[in-house]
Structure formats: C-alpha cells, structure tokens
Amino acid sequence: MSEARRPERVGEMVLRELSGLLNRALRDPRLRGVTITSVAMSDDLRHARVFFSHLEGSARAADALIGFRSASGFIRRQIGHALGLRYTPDLDFEFDPGPERAARIDALLRESRVKQ
C-alpha cells in the first residue's frame, strides 16, 4: 500500500524543493511571478510533469516555459542532490490555467451578485 503512494510523496518533495529553488536560487527574470501548482510523477519515478501558474496569466507562460527549459539541467541537479533518489526524474514543465480560470469565474460570480 505504501508503494502506491510513493509517486505522490516524491511529487510533493519535488514540488517543495522546486518551490524553494524558485525563491532562492533561480534568478532568471522569466521565472519571476511563477508558482509551482503541482507535480505528477510517473510510477517509476523517472518522469515528472511540473505544472506552474504565472501572476500575469497565460500571457507570460511561454516566457516562463523557456526559462524553465534553459534552467532544467541546474534544476535537475539540485533536486537530485536534495532528494537523494536513485534516478533524478526528467522534468516536463506545463502551464496550469486552473488558477487563472478560477479567478475569472470568481470575477464573474462577483459581477453577477452586484447586478442582482
């Protein structure tokens, strides 16, 4: 039973470490305003899909993706060193439109309350 949860636990550890790297070590201006929303690990722990959002929404997502790709070697090294896993996972970065969509829905709901 604990093996079934291992990808989730490792995903949470990768999320924490990557969030810390964004705050303290990654100085790329394309990554300012980026928040890691979730990490989905493969069952063999060799691949991770990292979902992120940006304060400025999808308009800056392409720049952030380029920033992540240029720093991916550094990020992998740091994560591998911090977590001590047998294999450091390959990281695939994807923009998460969820927070932006939630903010839009919230604004629409507030607008409908005002009209009533």
C-alpha positions, 0 to 999 in steps of 0.5 A: 500500500505504501508503494502506491503512494510513493509517486505522490510523496516524491511529487510533493518533495519535488514540488517543495524543493522546486518551490524553494529553488524558485525563491532562492536560487533561480534568478532568471527574470522569466521565472519571476511571478511563477508558482509551482501548482503541482507535480505528477510523477510517473510510477517509476519515478523517472518522469515528472510533469511540473505544472506552474501558474504565472501572476500575469496569466497565460500571457507570460507562460511561454516566457516562463516555459523557456526559462524553465527549459534553459534552467532544467539541467541546474534544476535537475541537479539540485533536486537530485542532490536534495532528494537523494533518489536513485534516478533524478526524474526528467522534468516536463514543465506545463502551464496550469490555467486552473488558477487563472480560470478560477479567478475569472469565474470568481470575477464573474460570480462577483459581477453577477451578485452586484447586478442582482 
